[in-house]
Amino acid sequence: MRVAVQVVLSVEEREELERLAAGRRLPARVVERAGIVLLAAEGKQDREIASVFGVSRRTVSLWRRRFVEKRIPGILKDAPRPGRSRRISPEVTAKIIQKTTQEKPVGRTHWSTRSLAKVMGLSPSTIGRVWRRHGLKPHLSRTFKVSRDPKFLQKLNDIIALYVNPPEHALVFSVDEKSQIQALDRTQPGLPLVPGRAGTMTHDYKRNGTTTLFTALNTLDGTVIGTCMPQHRHQEWLKFLPPQQNLWVDWGSGSEPSV
């Protein structure tokens, strides 16, 4: 006669299993498995537990044994299914990468998993796996622009030197200004967030002119300093600077550092 594996729980495991068994938003299979383990820990036999949950004795025995071997993580995930997954040859993978990075579909800006799969005779999921494995995201792009200033490298080295080896007793700020920011406001006040309903705002807005945002980052402690001014002339810039005498500034626009 086969004897069921004994289930012994720690206080923490019992509390976690009770939480899982009472979960209303958890998968039903997890709730069921937690209940099976709890009854098994009470000394119930597999036949009795099976009748409570309407499952077979084999199912009860499976999760009793799985819990004893792997504890709570063992009942949260299913065991790997038998069988070997289909593998893609290195040549096919290289071809997918080459077409993704070097070619574009006719009349489109980039490949999608469906369009590339159709061309290569593969499934969209196969294309998606290769893209994820190699960090390819054709639908995303980032902007850049290299300065044409002939002294760009010299200025770049000067600015980097401020971070690598700042002058003694000096404060280094990384500063930029954003001009022509529209000061917008909604035409009507929205309603606040309440239980069961999201906050609301009108779809239209009114213009209140423009403003200029000056911001600075203190690279020593990560403090962000910011203020808005109606214009962005050199007078506003000097007014924004702190009053310290020994101050080095890294201009976000690429200009030379100023003391």
WORA-V272600 format. One record per residue. RES is the residue in three letters. PSI is psi as a letter, one per 20 degrees, with the letter a starting at -180 (NA if undefined). OMEGA is omega in whole degrees, 0 to 359 (NA if undefined). D_FIRST is the distance of its C-alpha to the first C-alpha in Angstrom with 1 decimal. Layout:
BEGIN
res->(RES	RES)
psi->(PSI	PSI)
omega->(OMEGA	OMEGA)
d_first->(D_FIRST	D_FIRST)
END
This chain:
BEGIN
res->(MET	ARG	VAL	ALA	VAL	GLN	VAL	VAL	LEU	SER	VAL	GLU	GLU	ARG	GLU	GLU	LEU	GLU	ARG	LEU	ALA	ALA	GLY	ARG	ARG	LEU	PRO	ALA	ARG	VAL	VAL	GLU	ARG	ALA	GLY	ILE	VAL	LEU	LEU	ALA	ALA	GLU	GLY	LYS	GLN	ASP	ARG	GLU	ILE	ALA	SER	VAL	PHE	GLY	VAL	SER	ARG	ARG	THR	VAL	SER	LEU	TRP	ARG	ARG	ARG	PHE	VAL	GLU	LYS	ARG	ILE	PRO	GLY	ILE	LEU	LYS	ASP	ALA	PRO	ARG	PRO	GLY	ARG	SER	ARG	ARG	ILE	SER	PRO	GLU	VAL	THR	ALA	LYS	ILE	ILE	GLN	LYS	THR	THR	GLN	GLU	LYS	PRO	VAL	GLY	ARG	THR	HIS	TRP	SER	THR	ARG	SER	LEU	ALA	LYS	VAL	MET	GLY	LEU	SER	PRO	SER	THR	ILE	GLY	ARG	VAL	TRP	ARG	ARG	HIS	GLY	LEU	LYS	PRO	HIS	LEU	SER	ARG	THR	PHE	LYS	VAL	SER	ARG	ASP	PRO	LYS	PHE	LEU	GLN	LYS	LEU	ASN	ASP	ILE	ILE	ALA	LEU	TYR	VAL	ASN	PRO	PRO	GLU	HIS	ALA	LEU	VAL	PHE	SER	VAL	ASP	GLU	LYS	SER	GLN	ILE	GLN	ALA	LEU	ASP	ARG	THR	GLN	PRO	GLY	LEU	PRO	LEU	VAL	PRO	GLY	ARG	ALA	GLY	THR	MET	THR	HIS	ASP	TYR	LYS	ARG	ASN	GLY	THR	THR	THR	LEU	PHE	THR	ALA	LEU	ASN	THR	LEU	ASP	GLY	THR	VAL	ILE	GLY	THR	CYS	MET	PRO	GLN	HIS	ARG	HIS	GLN	GLU	TRP	LEU	LYS	PHE	LEU	PRO	PRO	GLN	GLN	ASN	LEU	TRP	VAL	ASP	TRP	GLY	SER	GLY	SER	GLU	PRO	SER	VAL)
psi->(p	p	p	q	p	p	p	p	q	r	g	g	g	g	g	g	h	h	g	g	h	j	p	h	j	q	q	h	h	g	g	g	g	g	h	g	h	g	h	h	h	i	j	q	q	g	g	g	h	h	h	g	i	k	r	q	h	h	g	g	h	g	h	g	h	h	g	h	g	j	b	g	h	h	i	h	q	q	q	p	q	q	q	p	q	p	q	p	q	h	g	g	g	h	h	g	g	g	h	g	h	i	r	q	q	p	j	q	h	r	q	r	h	g	g	h	h	h	h	i	k	r	q	h	h	g	g	h	g	g	g	h	h	j	k	p	n	h	i	q	q	q	q	r	p	p	q	j	p	h	k	g	h	g	h	g	h	g	g	h	h	h	h	g	m	q	q	p	k	q	p	p	p	o	q	r	q	o	r	k	p	p	n	q	q	q	h	q	q	r	q	r	p	q	p	i	p	r	q	q	q	q	i	r	r	q	p	k	a	r	r	p	o	p	q	q	o	o	i	g	j	j	p	p	p	q	q	p	q	h	r	l	r	h	g	h	g	h	h	h	q	r	j	q	g	n	p	p	p	o	p	h	i	j	r	q	q	q	NA)
omega->(181	180	180	179	181	180	178	185	169	179	181	180	179	179	181	179	178	177	179	182	180	184	179	183	178	176	183	181	178	178	181	181	179	178	178	182	180	178	178	179	177	179	179	178	183	181	181	179	180	180	179	185	178	179	180	176	179	178	178	180	180	184	172	181	180	179	180	182	188	180	187	177	182	179	180	181	176	176	178	179	178	180	182	179	181	181	178	181	177	179	180	178	179	179	177	180	181	180	181	187	187	183	176	177	182	177	181	183	182	178	165	180	181	183	179	178	180	180	186	179	179	177	177	180	177	177	180	179	179	179	181	182	183	175	181	178	185	183	181	175	179	180	176	175	179	181	176	178	180	180	185	182	179	179	180	179	179	182	179	179	178	180	183	184	182	177	182	179	180	174	179	178	171	193	173	177	178	184	176	175	180	176	185	177	178	183	179	178	179	178	183	176	177	178	179	180	178	174	184	174	180	181	182	184	177	183	178	180	180	177	177	181	172	179	178	178	174	185	180	184	177	180	177	179	181	175	179	177	184	181	179	174	180	177	178	180	179	179	181	183	175	185	182	180	183	187	175	185	173	180	178	182	177	179	181	176	179	180	NA)
d_first->(0.0	3.8	6.4	9.7	12.7	15.1	18.5	21.6	25.0	28.4	31.3	32.7	29.5	29.0	32.6	32.4	29.3	31.0	34.0	32.2	30.4	33.8	35.7	37.9	39.2	36.0	34.2	31.9	28.9	29.5	29.7	26.5	24.6	26.1	25.1	21.4	21.5	23.4	21.0	18.0	20.3	20.8	17.1	16.5	13.2	13.3	13.9	16.8	18.2	18.3	20.2	22.7	23.6	23.3	21.1	17.9	14.5	14.9	18.1	16.8	14.2	17.1	19.5	17.3	16.8	20.5	21.7	20.1	21.6	25.0	25.4	27.8	29.5	26.3	26.2	29.9	30.1	28.3	27.1	29.8	29.7	29.4	32.7	35.9	38.6	42.0	44.4	48.1	50.3	52.6	55.6	54.5	53.8	57.3	58.8	57.3	58.6	62.0	62.5	61.3	63.7	66.6	66.9	67.2	66.6	69.8	71.1	68.4	68.3	64.8	61.8	58.9	55.4	56.1	59.6	58.6	55.5	57.7	60.2	57.6	55.3	52.3	50.2	51.4	48.1	48.7	52.1	50.8	48.3	51.1	53.4	50.9	50.1	53.8	55.0	57.1	58.3	61.2	61.7	62.7	66.0	67.9	71.6	73.6	77.2	78.7	82.0	85.2	86.9	88.5	87.6	84.0	82.5	84.8	83.9	80.2	80.4	82.4	79.8	76.8	78.7	78.8	75.0	74.6	77.5	79.1	82.5	82.4	82.4	82.2	80.0	78.7	78.0	76.7	78.8	79.2	80.8	79.8	82.8	83.4	80.4	80.7	80.5	78.8	78.0	76.3	78.8	76.9	74.7	71.0	68.5	66.1	62.4	60.6	57.0	56.2	59.3	60.4	63.9	66.7	69.8	72.5	72.5	76.2	77.9	81.4	83.0	84.4	86.0	84.6	83.8	83.2	80.2	80.6	77.5	77.0	73.9	74.2	72.3	72.1	69.9	69.1	71.3	72.6	76.2	77.5	80.4	82.1	85.8	88.0	89.3	88.2	91.5	91.9	93.0	89.6	87.9	89.9	89.2	85.5	85.5	84.8	87.9	86.7	89.4	87.1	85.0	83.6	82.4	80.3	81.5	78.8	81.5	82.1	85.4	86.5	85.2	87.8	88.6)
END
